[in-house]
Amino acid sequence: MRATCGDGIVEVEVADDGVGGATMGDGSGLTGLAQPIEALGGSFQIDSAPGEGTKVRATIPVAAGNAETDSL
């Protein structure tokens, strides 16, 4: 896991070395993660080639002086 904050952006990245092949299909927990991030004006990306693990990255804009992390 990696988290950074700077230039008005919070970025969180989580990776594993599992089997890969994760998708944003119906019923996917990944969809449940992406929706609130996108509602905040952010983006959510998945890199999950079969056999190569999965990496998810959330990028969220934050206003200066308003970088609360309690719900991250």
N, CA, C, O and CB atoms as a CASP TS submission, in Angstrom:
PFRMAT TS
TARGET T0000
AUTHOR 0000-0000-0000
METHOD Language model
MODEL 1
PARENT N/A
ATOM      1  N   MET     1       0.848  -1.169   0.000  1.00  0.00           N
ATOM      2  CA  MET     1       0.000   0.000   0.000  1.00  0.00           C
ATOM      3  C   MET     1       0.893   1.231   0.000  1.00  0.00           C
ATOM      4  O   MET     1       1.939   1.267   0.649  1.00  0.00           O
ATOM      5  CB  MET     1      -0.965  -0.002   1.217  1.00  0.00           C
ATOM      6  N   ARG     2       0.459   2.224  -0.736  1.00  0.00           N
ATOM      7  CA  ARG     2       1.175   3.497  -0.804  1.00  0.00           C
ATOM      8  C   ARG     2       0.133   4.603  -0.822  1.00  0.00           C
ATOM      9  O   ARG     2      -0.869   4.513  -1.532  1.00  0.00           O
ATOM     10  CB  ARG     2       2.114   3.574  -2.067  1.00  0.00           C
ATOM     11  N   ALA     3       0.374   5.643  -0.041  1.00  0.00           N
ATOM     12  CA  ALA     3      -0.518   6.805  -0.035  1.00  0.00           C
ATOM     13  C   ALA     3       0.335   8.067  -0.072  1.00  0.00           C
ATOM     14  O   ALA     3       1.315   8.191   0.663  1.00  0.00           O
ATOM     15  CB  ALA     3      -1.456   6.798   1.222  1.00  0.00           C
ATOM     16  N   THR     4      -0.048   8.997  -0.934  1.00  0.00           N
ATOM     17  CA  THR     4       0.657  10.270  -1.033  1.00  0.00           C
ATOM     18  C   THR     4      -0.362  11.401  -1.076  1.00  0.00           C
ATOM     19  O   THR     4      -1.510  11.212  -1.475  1.00  0.00           O
ATOM     20  CB  THR     4       1.574  10.304  -2.286  1.00  0.00           C
ATOM     21  N   CYS     5       0.080  12.569  -0.660  1.00  0.00           N
ATOM     22  CA  CYS     5      -0.773  13.750  -0.701  1.00  0.00           C
ATOM     23  C   CYS     5       0.097  14.933  -1.088  1.00  0.00           C
ATOM     24  O   CYS     5       1.118  15.192  -0.452  1.00  0.00           O
ATOM     25  CB  CYS     5      -1.489  13.995   0.672  1.00  0.00           C
ATOM     26  N   GLY     6      -0.303  15.650  -2.129  1.00  0.00           N
ATOM     27  CA  GLY     6       0.426  16.828  -2.555  1.00  0.00           C
ATOM     28  C   GLY     6      -0.231  17.461  -3.748  1.00  0.00           C
ATOM     29  O   GLY     6      -0.912  16.789  -4.523  1.00  0.00           O
ATOM     30  N   ASP     7      -0.032  18.753  -3.901  1.00  0.00           N
ATOM     31  CA  ASP     7      -0.584  19.499  -5.033  1.00  0.00           C
ATOM     32  C   ASP     7      -2.093  19.328  -5.167  1.00  0.00           C
ATOM     33  O   ASP     7      -2.619  19.277  -6.279  1.00  0.00           O
ATOM     34  CB  ASP     7       0.089  19.063  -6.314  1.00  0.00           C
ATOM     35  N   GLY     8      -2.796  19.239  -4.023  1.00  0.00           N
ATOM     36  CA  GLY     8      -4.248  19.142  -4.051  1.00  0.00           C
ATOM     37  C   GLY     8      -4.786  17.774  -4.450  1.00  0.00           C
ATOM     38  O   GLY     8      -5.957  17.646  -4.809  1.00  0.00           O
ATOM     39  N   ILE     9      -3.934  16.747  -4.389  1.00  0.00           N
ATOM     40  CA  ILE     9      -4.333  15.393  -4.784  1.00  0.00           C
ATOM     41  C   ILE     9      -3.921  14.401  -3.700  1.00  0.00           C
ATOM     42  O   ILE     9      -2.796  14.447  -3.203  1.00  0.00           O
ATOM     43  CB  ILE     9      -3.699  15.004  -6.151  1.00  0.00           C
ATOM     44  N   VAL    10      -4.834  13.508  -3.338  1.00  0.00           N
ATOM     45  CA  VAL    10      -4.507  12.358  -2.510  1.00  0.00           C
ATOM     46  C   VAL    10      -4.533  11.150  -3.433  1.00  0.00           C
ATOM     47  O   VAL    10      -5.497  10.941  -4.170  1.00  0.00           O
ATOM     48  CB  VAL    10      -5.508  12.196  -1.294  1.00  0.00           C
ATOM     49  N   GLU    11      -3.469  10.357  -3.388  1.00  0.00           N
ATOM     50  CA  GLU    11      -3.412   9.149  -4.211  1.00  0.00           C
ATOM     51  C   GLU    11      -3.134   7.961  -3.310  1.00  0.00           C
ATOM     52  O   GLU    11      -2.197   7.976  -2.512  1.00  0.00           O
ATOM     53  CB  GLU    11      -2.324   9.269  -5.322  1.00  0.00           C
ATOM     54  N   VAL    12      -3.957   6.930  -3.444  1.00  0.00           N
ATOM     55  CA  VAL    12      -3.790   5.701  -2.686  1.00  0.00           C
ATOM     56  C   VAL    12      -3.666   4.558  -3.686  1.00  0.00           C
ATOM     57  O   VAL    12      -4.468   4.437  -4.612  1.00  0.00           O
ATOM     58  CB  VAL    12      -4.982   5.469  -1.692  1.00  0.00           C
ATOM     59  N   GLU    13      -2.649   3.721  -3.484  1.00  0.00           N
ATOM     60  CA  GLU    13      -2.424   2.585  -4.377  1.00  0.00           C
ATOM     61  C   GLU    13      -2.252   1.331  -3.523  1.00  0.00           C
ATOM     62  O   GLU    13      -1.502   1.326  -2.547  1.00  0.00           O
ATOM     63  CB  GLU    13      -1.172   2.819  -5.297  1.00  0.00           C
ATOM     64  N   VAL    14      -2.958   0.274  -3.906  1.00  0.00           N
ATOM     65  CA  VAL    14      -2.864  -1.009  -3.221  1.00  0.00           C
ATOM     66  C   VAL    14      -2.595  -2.071  -4.274  1.00  0.00           C
ATOM     67  O   VAL    14      -3.248  -2.102  -5.317  1.00  0.00           O
ATOM     68  CB  VAL    14      -4.167  -1.329  -2.404  1.00  0.00           C
ATOM     69  N   ALA    15      -1.622  -2.949  -3.995  1.00  0.00           N
ATOM     70  CA  ALA    15      -1.267  -3.997  -4.957  1.00  0.00           C
ATOM     71  C   ALA    15      -1.120  -5.325  -4.235  1.00  0.00           C
ATOM     72  O   ALA    15      -0.792  -5.380  -3.050  1.00  0.00           O
ATOM     73  CB  ALA    15       0.039  -3.643  -5.708  1.00  0.00           C
ATOM     74  N   ASP    16      -1.372  -6.395  -4.981  1.00  0.00           N
ATOM     75  CA  ASP    16      -1.120  -7.736  -4.456  1.00  0.00           C
ATOM     76  C   ASP    16      -0.420  -8.572  -5.523  1.00  0.00           C
ATOM     77  O   ASP    16      -0.263  -8.133  -6.662  1.00  0.00           O
ATOM     78  CB  ASP    16      -2.445  -8.418  -4.005  1.00  0.00           C
ATOM     79  N   ASP    17      -0.010  -9.758  -5.153  1.00  0.00           N
ATOM     80  CA  ASP    17       0.651 -10.651  -6.099  1.00  0.00           C
ATOM     81  C   ASP    17      -0.198 -11.893  -6.361  1.00  0.00           C
ATOM     82  O   ASP    17       0.324 -12.991  -6.560  1.00  0.00           O
ATOM     83  CB  ASP    17       2.035 -11.055  -5.574  1.00  0.00           C
ATOM     84  N   GLY    18      -1.526 -11.696  -6.356  1.00  0.00           N
ATOM     85  CA  GLY    18      -2.468 -12.791  -6.571  1.00  0.00           C
ATOM     86  C   GLY    18      -2.569 -13.205  -8.027  1.00  0.00           C
ATOM     87  O   GLY    18      -1.638 -13.004  -8.807  1.00  0.00           O
ATOM     88  N   VAL    19      -3.704 -13.784  -8.387  1.00  0.00           N
ATOM     89  CA  VAL    19      -3.900 -14.352  -9.721  1.00  0.00           C
ATOM     90  C   VAL    19      -4.294 -13.320 -10.773  1.00  0.00           C
ATOM     91  O   VAL    19      -4.263 -13.624 -11.966  1.00  0.00           O
ATOM     92  CB  VAL    19      -4.949 -15.418  -9.662  1.00  0.00           C
ATOM     93  N   GLY    20      -4.660 -12.113 -10.362  1.00  0.00           N
ATOM     94  CA  GLY    20      -5.055 -11.082 -11.329  1.00  0.00           C
ATOM     95  C   GLY    20      -6.421 -11.368 -11.927  1.00  0.00           C
ATOM     96  O   GLY    20      -7.150 -12.235 -11.445  1.00  0.00           O
ATOM     97  N   GLY    21      -6.758 -10.647 -12.962  1.00  0.00           N
ATOM     98  CA  GLY    21      -8.027 -10.844 -13.663  1.00  0.00           C
ATOM     99  C   GLY    21      -9.211 -10.129 -13.031  1.00  0.00           C
ATOM    100  O   GLY    21     -10.352 -10.397 -13.407  1.00  0.00           O
ATOM    101  N   ALA    22      -8.976  -9.228 -12.083  1.00  0.00           N
ATOM    102  CA  ALA    22     -10.077  -8.503 -11.439  1.00  0.00           C
ATOM    103  C   ALA    22     -10.732  -7.559 -12.445  1.00  0.00           C
ATOM    104  O   ALA    22     -10.060  -6.973 -13.294  1.00  0.00           O
ATOM    105  CB  ALA    22      -9.568  -7.710 -10.201  1.00  0.00           C
ATOM    106  N   THR    23     -12.055  -7.421 -12.336  1.00  0.00           N
ATOM    107  CA  THR    23     -12.807  -6.530 -13.218  1.00  0.00           C
ATOM    108  C   THR    23     -13.816  -5.723 -12.396  1.00  0.00           C
ATOM    109  O   THR    23     -14.060  -6.008 -11.223  1.00  0.00           O
ATOM    110  CB  THR    23     -13.531  -7.341 -14.334  1.00  0.00           C
ATOM    111  N   MET    24     -14.388  -4.719 -13.038  1.00  0.00           N
ATOM    112  CA  MET    24     -15.388  -3.858 -12.402  1.00  0.00           C
ATOM    113  C   MET    24     -16.808  -4.331 -12.711  1.00  0.00           C
ATOM    114  O   MET    24     -17.720  -3.506 -12.760  1.00  0.00           O
ATOM    115  CB  MET    24     -15.209  -2.408 -12.862  1.00  0.00           C
ATOM    116  N   GLY    25     -17.021  -5.600 -12.916  1.00  0.00           N
ATOM    117  CA  GLY    25     -18.334  -6.106 -13.276  1.00  0.00           C
ATOM    118  C   GLY    25     -19.374  -5.931 -12.187  1.00  0.00           C
ATOM    119  O   GLY    25     -19.059  -5.550 -11.059  1.00  0.00           O
ATOM    120  N   ASP    26     -20.642  -6.219 -12.548  1.00  0.00           N
ATOM    121  CA  ASP    26     -21.743  -6.142 -11.594  1.00  0.00           C
ATOM    122  C   ASP    26     -21.451  -7.011 -10.377  1.00  0.00           C
ATOM    123  O   ASP    26     -20.997  -8.148 -10.503  1.00  0.00           O
ATOM    124  CB  ASP    26     -23.064  -6.572 -12.254  1.00  0.00           C
ATOM    125  N   GLY    27     -21.718  -6.461  -9.207  1.00  0.00           N
ATOM    126  CA  GLY    27     -21.513  -7.202  -7.974  1.00  0.00           C
ATOM    127  C   GLY    27     -20.073  -7.191  -7.489  1.00  0.00           C
ATOM    128  O   GLY    27     -19.764  -7.781  -6.455  1.00  0.00           O
ATOM    129  N   SER    28     -19.199  -6.534  -8.216  1.00  0.00           N
ATOM    130  CA  SER    28     -17.794  -6.468  -7.831  1.00  0.00           C
ATOM    131  C   SER    28     -17.624  -5.486  -6.682  1.00  0.00           C
ATOM    132  O   SER    28     -18.197  -4.397  -6.704  1.00  0.00           O
ATOM    133  CB  SER    28     -16.911  -6.057  -9.032  1.00  0.00           C
ATOM    134  N   GLY    29     -16.847  -5.859  -5.686  1.00  0.00           N
ATOM    135  CA  GLY    29     -16.522  -4.939  -4.605  1.00  0.00           C
ATOM    136  C   GLY    29     -15.745  -3.738  -5.118  1.00  0.00           C
ATOM    137  O   GLY    29     -15.758  -2.675  -4.498  1.00  0.00           O
ATOM    138  N   LEU    30     -15.065  -3.905  -6.252  1.00  0.00           N
ATOM    139  CA  LEU    30     -14.315  -2.795  -6.825  1.00  0.00           C
ATOM    140  C   LEU    30     -15.240  -1.676  -7.275  1.00  0.00           C
ATOM    141  O   LEU    30     -14.876  -0.504  -7.183  1.00  0.00           O
ATOM    142  CB  LEU    30     -13.473  -3.274  -7.995  1.00  0.00           C
ATOM    143  N   THR    31     -16.419  -2.013  -7.754  1.00  0.00           N
ATOM    144  CA  THR    31     -17.405  -1.008  -8.134  1.00  0.00           C
ATOM    145  C   THR    31     -17.813  -0.197  -6.911  1.00  0.00           C
ATOM    146  O   THR    31     -17.965   1.022  -6.990  1.00  0.00           O
ATOM    147  CB  THR    31     -18.641  -1.670  -8.784  1.00  0.00           C
ATOM    148  N   GLY    32     -17.988  -0.874  -5.783  1.00  0.00           N
ATOM    149  CA  GLY    32     -18.348  -0.201  -4.541  1.00  0.00           C
ATOM    150  C   GLY    32     -17.257   0.732  -4.046  1.00  0.00           C
ATOM    151  O   GLY    32     -17.549   1.700  -3.344  1.00  0.00           O
ATOM    152  N   LEU    33     -16.011   0.461  -4.395  1.00  0.00           N
ATOM    153  CA  LEU    33     -14.915   1.366  -4.054  1.00  0.00           C
ATOM    154  C   LEU    33     -14.864   2.550  -5.011  1.00  0.00           C
ATOM    155  O   LEU    33     -14.625   3.681  -4.588  1.00  0.00           O
ATOM    156  CB  LEU    33     -13.581   0.619  -4.072  1.00  0.00           C
ATOM    157  N   ALA    34     -15.083   2.299  -6.278  1.00  0.00           N
ATOM    158  CA  ALA    34     -14.952   3.341  -7.307  1.00  0.00           C
ATOM    159  C   ALA    34     -16.024   4.411  -7.201  1.00  0.00           C
ATOM    160  O   ALA    34     -15.727   5.588  -7.403  1.00  0.00           O
ATOM    161  CB  ALA    34     -15.004   2.719  -8.682  1.00  0.00           C
ATOM    162  N   GLN    35     -17.252   4.045  -6.894  1.00  0.00           N
ATOM    163  CA  GLN    35     -18.363   5.000  -6.920  1.00  0.00           C
ATOM    164  C   GLN    35     -18.166   6.210  -6.004  1.00  0.00           C
ATOM    165  O   GLN    35     -18.341   7.336  -6.470  1.00  0.00           O
ATOM    166  CB  GLN    35     -19.628   4.299  -6.537  1.00  0.00           C
ATOM    167  N   PRO    36     -17.810   6.037  -4.725  1.00  0.00           N
ATOM    168  CA  PRO    36     -17.636   7.247  -3.892  1.00  0.00           C
ATOM    169  C   PRO    36     -16.416   8.072  -4.297  1.00  0.00           C
ATOM    170  O   PRO    36     -16.419   9.294  -4.147  1.00  0.00           O
ATOM    171  CB  PRO    36     -17.511   6.857  -2.424  1.00  0.00           C
ATOM    172  N   ILE    37     -15.389   7.425  -4.801  1.00  0.00           N
ATOM    173  CA  ILE    37     -14.201   8.154  -5.260  1.00  0.00           C
ATOM    174  C   ILE    37     -14.565   9.024  -6.455  1.00  0.00           C
ATOM    175  O   ILE    37     -14.184  10.194  -6.511  1.00  0.00           O
ATOM    176  CB  ILE    37     -13.055   7.173  -5.632  1.00  0.00           C
ATOM    177  N   GLU    38     -15.294   8.466  -7.402  1.00  0.00           N
ATOM    178  CA  GLU    38     -15.712   9.229  -8.579  1.00  0.00           C
ATOM    179  C   GLU    38     -16.702  10.327  -8.198  1.00  0.00           C
ATOM    180  O   GLU    38     -16.713  11.385  -8.828  1.00  0.00           O
ATOM    181  CB  GLU    38     -16.337   8.297  -9.626  1.00  0.00           C
ATOM    182  N   ALA    39     -17.542  10.095  -7.168  1.00  0.00           N
ATOM    183  CA  ALA    39     -18.486  11.119  -6.710  1.00  0.00           C
ATOM    184  C   ALA    39     -17.754  12.339  -6.134  1.00  0.00           C
ATOM    185  O   ALA    39     -18.296  13.444  -6.124  1.00  0.00           O
ATOM    186  CB  ALA    39     -19.436  10.529  -5.654  1.00  0.00           C
ATOM    187  N   LEU    40     -16.530  12.134  -5.660  1.00  0.00           N
ATOM    188  CA  LEU    40     -15.710  13.225  -5.138  1.00  0.00           C
ATOM    189  C   LEU    40     -14.888  13.907  -6.227  1.00  0.00           C
ATOM    190  O   LEU    40     -14.081  14.790  -5.939  1.00  0.00           O
ATOM    191  CB  LEU    40     -14.789  12.707  -4.056  1.00  0.00           C
ATOM    192  N   GLY    41     -15.095  13.495  -7.485  1.00  0.00           N
ATOM    193  CA  GLY    41     -14.351  14.075  -8.595  1.00  0.00           C
ATOM    194  C   GLY    41     -13.029  13.385  -8.843  1.00  0.00           C
ATOM    195  O   GLY    41     -12.188  13.894  -9.584  1.00  0.00           O
ATOM    196  N   GLY    42     -12.836  12.224  -8.227  1.00  0.00           N
ATOM    197  CA  GLY    42     -11.594  11.481  -8.383  1.00  0.00           C
ATOM    198  C   GLY    42     -11.688  10.422  -9.461  1.00  0.00           C
ATOM    199  O   GLY    42     -12.672  10.324 -10.194  1.00  0.00           O
ATOM    200  N   SER    43     -10.627   9.633  -9.530  1.00  0.00           N
ATOM    201  CA  SER    43     -10.602   8.533 -10.500  1.00  0.00           C
ATOM    202  C   SER    43     -10.142   7.262  -9.804  1.00  0.00           C
ATOM    203  O   SER    43      -9.469   7.305  -8.774  1.00  0.00           O
ATOM    204  CB  SER    43      -9.671   8.866 -11.702  1.00  0.00           C
ATOM    205  N   PHE    44     -10.520   6.130 -10.386  1.00  0.00           N
ATOM    206  CA  PHE    44     -10.208   4.811  -9.839  1.00  0.00           C
ATOM    207  C   PHE    44      -9.755   3.939 -10.990  1.00  0.00           C
ATOM    208  O   PHE    44     -10.502   3.735 -11.947  1.00  0.00           O
ATOM    209  CB  PHE    44     -11.440   4.179  -9.095  1.00  0.00           C
ATOM    210  N   GLN    45      -8.547   3.424 -10.911  1.00  0.00           N
ATOM    211  CA  GLN    45      -8.024   2.577 -11.985  1.00  0.00           C
ATOM    212  C   GLN    45      -7.647   1.196 -11.445  1.00  0.00           C
ATOM    213  O   GLN    45      -7.232   1.043 -10.296  1.00  0.00           O
ATOM    214  CB  GLN    45      -6.800   3.243 -12.651  1.00  0.00           C
ATOM    215  N   ILE    46      -7.807   0.205 -12.313  1.00  0.00           N
ATOM    216  CA  ILE    46      -7.432  -1.170 -11.989  1.00  0.00           C
ATOM    217  C   ILE    46      -6.457  -1.653 -13.043  1.00  0.00           C
ATOM    218  O   ILE    46      -6.686  -1.484 -14.241  1.00  0.00           O
ATOM    219  CB  ILE    46      -8.681  -2.104 -11.910  1.00  0.00           C
ATOM    220  N   ASP    47      -5.371  -2.254 -12.591  1.00  0.00           N
ATOM    221  CA  ASP    47      -4.423  -2.937 -13.471  1.00  0.00           C
ATOM    222  C   ASP    47      -4.345  -4.362 -12.950  1.00  0.00           C
ATOM    223  O   ASP    47      -3.775  -4.607 -11.886  1.00  0.00           O
ATOM    224  CB  ASP    47      -2.988  -2.226 -13.495  1.00  0.00           C
ATOM    225  N   SER    48      -4.922  -5.312 -13.701  1.00  0.00           N
ATOM    226  CA  SER    48      -5.054  -6.667 -13.191  1.00  0.00           C
ATOM    227  C   SER    48      -4.952  -7.698 -14.301  1.00  0.00           C
ATOM    228  O   SER    48      -5.917  -8.404 -14.593  1.00  0.00           O
ATOM    229  CB  SER    48      -6.367  -6.824 -12.460  1.00  0.00           C
ATOM    230  N   ALA    49      -3.791  -7.782 -14.914  1.00  0.00           N
ATOM    231  CA  ALA    49      -3.580  -8.786 -15.969  1.00  0.00           C
ATOM    232  C   ALA    49      -3.590 -10.181 -15.341  1.00  0.00           C
ATOM    233  O   ALA    49      -2.990 -10.391 -14.286  1.00  0.00           O
ATOM    234  CB  ALA    49      -2.231  -8.530 -16.731  1.00  0.00           C
ATOM    235  N   PRO    50      -4.271 -11.137 -15.987  1.00  0.00           N
ATOM    236  CA  PRO    50      -4.288 -12.501 -15.457  1.00  0.00           C
ATOM    237  C   PRO    50      -2.866 -13.022 -15.207  1.00  0.00           C
ATOM    238  O   PRO    50      -1.983 -12.905 -16.056  1.00  0.00           O
ATOM    239  CB  PRO    50      -5.030 -13.436 -16.426  1.00  0.00           C
ATOM    240  N   GLY    51      -2.676 -13.594 -14.025  1.00  0.00           N
ATOM    241  CA  GLY    51      -1.393 -14.154 -13.655  1.00  0.00           C
ATOM    242  C   GLY    51      -0.387 -13.151 -13.115  1.00  0.00           C
ATOM    243  O   GLY    51       0.731 -13.533 -12.769  1.00  0.00           O
ATOM    244  N   GLU    52      -0.758 -11.867 -13.033  1.00  0.00           N
ATOM    245  CA  GLU    52       0.204 -10.840 -12.627  1.00  0.00           C
ATOM    246  C   GLU    52      -0.236 -10.022 -11.417  1.00  0.00           C
ATOM    247  O   GLU    52       0.334  -8.960 -11.169  1.00  0.00           O
ATOM    248  CB  GLU    52       0.458  -9.917 -13.773  1.00  0.00           C
ATOM    249  N   GLY    53      -1.215 -10.473 -10.664  1.00  0.00           N
ATOM    250  CA  GLY    53      -1.661  -9.721  -9.497  1.00  0.00           C
ATOM    251  C   GLY    53      -2.564  -8.567  -9.888  1.00  0.00           C
ATOM    252  O   GLY    53      -2.915  -8.393 -11.055  1.00  0.00           O
ATOM    253  N   THR    54      -2.932  -7.785  -8.884  1.00  0.00           N
ATOM    254  CA  THR    54      -3.853  -6.673  -9.097  1.00  0.00           C
ATOM    255  C   THR    54      -3.313  -5.418  -8.412  1.00  0.00           C
ATOM    256  O   THR    54      -2.800  -5.475  -7.295  1.00  0.00           O
ATOM    257  CB  THR    54      -5.267  -7.020  -8.565  1.00  0.00           C
ATOM    258  N   LYS    55      -3.438  -4.293  -9.102  1.00  0.00           N
ATOM    259  CA  LYS    55      -3.087  -2.992  -8.525  1.00  0.00           C
ATOM    260  C   LYS    55      -4.274  -2.069  -8.742  1.00  0.00           C
ATOM    261  O   LYS    55      -4.763  -1.927  -9.863  1.00  0.00           O
ATOM    262  CB  LYS    55      -1.771  -2.396  -9.168  1.00  0.00           C
ATOM    263  N   VAL    56      -4.735  -1.443  -7.668  1.00  0.00           N
ATOM    264  CA  VAL    56      -5.791  -0.440  -7.777  1.00  0.00           C
ATOM    265  C   VAL    56      -5.226   0.899  -7.301  1.00  0.00           C
ATOM    266  O   VAL    56      -4.435   0.959  -6.359  1.00  0.00           O
ATOM    267  CB  VAL    56      -7.058  -0.851  -6.942  1.00  0.00           C
ATOM    268  N   ARG    57      -5.649   1.971  -7.974  1.00  0.00           N
ATOM    269  CA  ARG    57      -5.177   3.314  -7.646  1.00  0.00           C
ATOM    270  C   ARG    57      -6.370   4.257  -7.601  1.00  0.00           C
ATOM    271  O   ARG    57      -7.161   4.328  -8.542  1.00  0.00           O
ATOM    272  CB  ARG    57      -4.119   3.807  -8.677  1.00  0.00           C
ATOM    273  N   ALA    58      -6.483   4.974  -6.497  1.00  0.00           N
ATOM    274  CA  ALA    58      -7.513   6.005  -6.353  1.00  0.00           C
ATOM    275  C   ALA    58      -6.827   7.351  -6.276  1.00  0.00           C
ATOM    276  O   ALA    58      -5.889   7.536  -5.501  1.00  0.00           O
ATOM    277  CB  ALA    58      -8.402   5.758  -5.093  1.00  0.00           C
ATOM    278  N   THR    59      -7.294   8.290  -7.077  1.00  0.00           N
ATOM    279  CA  THR    59      -6.779   9.653  -7.079  1.00  0.00           C
ATOM    280  C   THR    59      -7.950  10.573  -6.773  1.00  0.00           C
ATOM    281  O   THR    59      -8.955  10.576  -7.483  1.00  0.00           O
ATOM    282  CB  THR    59      -6.097  10.021  -8.452  1.00  0.00           C
ATOM    283  N   ILE    60      -7.807  11.364  -5.689  1.00  0.00           N
ATOM    284  CA  ILE    60      -8.913  12.184  -5.214  1.00  0.00           C
ATOM    285  C   ILE    60      -8.439  13.622  -5.023  1.00  0.00           C
ATOM    286  O   ILE    60      -7.454  13.856  -4.322  1.00  0.00           O
ATOM    287  CB  ILE    60      -9.489  11.617  -3.893  1.00  0.00           C
ATOM    288  N   PRO    61      -9.126  14.594  -5.639  1.00  0.00           N
ATOM    289  CA  PRO    61      -8.750  15.997  -5.412  1.00  0.00           C
ATOM    290  C   PRO    61      -9.196  16.437  -4.016  1.00  0.00           C
ATOM    291  O   PRO    61     -10.267  16.056  -3.546  1.00  0.00           O
ATOM    292  CB  PRO    61      -9.378  16.922  -6.499  1.00  0.00           C
ATOM    293  N   VAL    62      -8.359  17.243  -3.366  1.00  0.00           N
ATOM    294  CA  VAL    62      -8.717  17.781  -2.050  1.00  0.00           C
ATOM    295  C   VAL    62      -8.435  19.286  -2.037  1.00  0.00           C
ATOM    296  O   VAL    62      -7.502  19.763  -2.684  1.00  0.00           O
ATOM    297  CB  VAL    62      -7.923  17.053  -0.907  1.00  0.00           C
ATOM    298  N   ALA    63      -9.242  20.006  -1.304  1.00  0.00           N
ATOM    299  CA  ALA    63      -9.032  21.442  -1.151  1.00  0.00           C
ATOM    300  C   ALA    63      -7.934  21.676  -0.133  1.00  0.00           C
ATOM    301  O   ALA    63      -7.817  20.922   0.833  1.00  0.00           O
ATOM    302  CB  ALA    63     -10.339  22.159  -0.724  1.00  0.00           C
ATOM    303  N   ALA    64      -7.140  22.690  -0.330  1.00  0.00           N
ATOM    304  CA  ALA    64      -6.077  23.029   0.605  1.00  0.00           C
ATOM    305  C   ALA    64      -6.655  23.228   1.998  1.00  0.00           C
ATOM    306  O   ALA    64      -7.666  23.912   2.158  1.00  0.00           O
ATOM    307  CB  ALA    64      -5.328  24.290   0.146  1.00  0.00           C
ATOM    308  N   GLY    65      -6.031  22.646   2.992  1.00  0.00           N
ATOM    309  CA  GLY    65      -6.493  22.779   4.363  1.00  0.00           C
ATOM    310  C   GLY    65      -7.693  21.930   4.698  1.00  0.00           C
ATOM    311  O   GLY    65      -8.276  22.089   5.770  1.00  0.00           O
ATOM    312  N   ASN    66      -8.083  21.023   3.803  1.00  0.00           N
ATOM    313  CA  ASN    66      -9.270  20.197   4.023  1.00  0.00           C
ATOM    314  C   ASN    66      -8.957  18.741   3.693  1.00  0.00           C
ATOM    315  O   ASN    66      -9.781  18.061   3.080  1.00  0.00           O
ATOM    316  CB  ASN    66     -10.460  20.704   3.169  1.00  0.00           C
ATOM    317  N   ALA    67      -7.802  18.258   4.080  1.00  0.00           N
ATOM    318  CA  ALA    67      -7.369  16.902   3.749  1.00  0.00           C
ATOM    319  C   ALA    67      -7.652  15.956   4.906  1.00  0.00           C
ATOM    320  O   ALA    67      -6.724  15.412   5.506  1.00  0.00           O
ATOM    321  CB  ALA    67      -5.873  16.880   3.397  1.00  0.00           C
ATOM    322  N   GLU    68      -8.925  15.758   5.222  1.00  0.00           N
ATOM    323  CA  GLU    68      -9.302  14.815   6.264  1.00  0.00           C
ATOM    324  C   GLU    68      -9.053  13.402   5.775  1.00  0.00           C
ATOM    325  O   GLU    68      -9.350  13.078   4.625  1.00  0.00           O
ATOM    326  CB  GLU    68     -10.778  15.000   6.673  1.00  0.00           C
ATOM    327  N   THR    69      -8.506  12.554   6.645  1.00  0.00           N
ATOM    328  CA  THR    69      -8.190  11.187   6.241  1.00  0.00           C
ATOM    329  C   THR    69      -8.947  10.148   7.048  1.00  0.00           C
ATOM    330  O   THR    69      -8.690   8.955   6.886  1.00  0.00           O
ATOM    331  CB  THR    69      -6.715  10.944   6.369  1.00  0.00           C
ATOM    332  N   ASP    70      -9.868  10.555   7.910  1.00  0.00           N
ATOM    333  CA  ASP    70     -10.570   9.605   8.756  1.00  0.00           C
ATOM    334  C   ASP    70     -11.315   8.543   7.961  1.00  0.00           C
ATOM    335  O   ASP    70     -11.419   7.406   8.421  1.00  0.00           O
ATOM    336  CB  ASP    70     -11.531  10.332   9.644  1.00  0.00           C
ATOM    337  N   SER    71     -11.832   8.870   6.793  1.00  0.00           N
ATOM    338  CA  SER    71     -12.627   7.903   6.052  1.00  0.00           C
ATOM    339  C   SER    71     -11.839   7.241   4.932  1.00  0.00           C
ATOM    340  O   SER    71     -12.432   6.516   4.133  1.00  0.00           O
ATOM    341  CB  SER    71     -13.848   8.571   5.486  1.00  0.00           C
ATOM    342  N   LEU    72     -10.532   7.457   4.837  1.00  0.00           N
ATOM    343  CA  LEU    72      -9.738   6.797   3.804  1.00  0.00           C
ATOM    344  C   LEU    72      -9.407   5.398   4.192  1.00  0.00           C
ATOM    345  O   LEU    72      -8.741   4.689   3.437  1.00  0.00           O
ATOM    346  CB  LEU    72      -8.474   7.557   3.527  1.00  0.00           C
TER
END
